């Protein structure tokens, strides 16, 4: 029988140990670590995400139960206080750097988006992670509530988080959006929470097309009326937004009315993409729902709703590792090409994380209808 390392070790081959240790030297603070390495910290936090452990004590109890399978992974069973101290003191910027490396490696294998136009399609949105203000005073959001905000730009080529920023819950997403340095040629879609004429002007100057929904109380003048073409399209106009704030930029935008044939609900979209069909604009905004599904999947399948530490650095470390785990799972899903959902994949890996079996056979099992049966099974009674 062929020897295989654990499924966990095979999954983490996308991020070699020596690469993490080299990066750890650039993101080190304080004295030299003795009882634990940054690689061991990363593996521990990754296992906590994949197995959804509730506490450091629960996580390390699982490690002790799998002690015989950790040696070849280069991981020791450390004390709870040691892991907690590293999570609190060693910069989370290490895992942020690993996240950006994983994005580049995973995007090489990602399929393209489902639209015909050229250029990447990016959805912008943010999600609140509520915490207790008394335990997380640095993340105070309201009188007795705290919150951490996850700002994400989702690339629709594979639905990958292309860029992420983590802030306190009070920071509005428009300030994050204005600071983004997006390349020309992108198509950006976002909801009405990003409705800002200054932001629109920045995108237009960078030659970036955007799609959003028009707010109800927005004055505008109609400059041109186009014939509505496409199923569900009710209007297609070229407008000039009015008002003090809009007058600063003198924008000329496109207003599209659309009635969903399935639900009957009417939508009004605003865009600067004059070359795209009105029905395509509606489908682009419909596909924005994928970023909502991304947030939902993260909260249901990984450990980002409850935290293993209360300090800001410990929370950031846990969130960046969760995003790294998502990219690792997406990478193996793209390679397997088995049509499985991310939820099915993570469930399968959770059950076999410390098993010594081939990851390739686990993700791409042979078809029993085409596999060759052993000769003993082919014998029949005369």
Protein Blocks (a to p, Z undefined) as FASTA:
>chain_A
ZZdddfklmmmmmmcfklmmmmmmmmcghjddfkbcfklmmmmmmmmmmnopabfklmmm
mmmmmmmmmmmnopacddfklmmmmmmmmcfklmmmmmmmmmmmmmmmpccdfbfbecid
dddddddddddfklmmmlcfblmbccddddddddfehpaafbacdddfklcfklmmmmpc
cdehiacdddfklgcfklmmmmmmnopacdddddfblcdddfbdcddedehiabdcdddd
edjklmmnopacdddddddfklopacddddfblkbcfklmmmmmmmmmmmmmmmmmmmmm
mcfkbcfbfbfklmmmmmmmmmmmmmmmmmmmmmnonopafklmmmmmmmmmmpccdfkl
mmmccdfklpccdfklmpccZZ
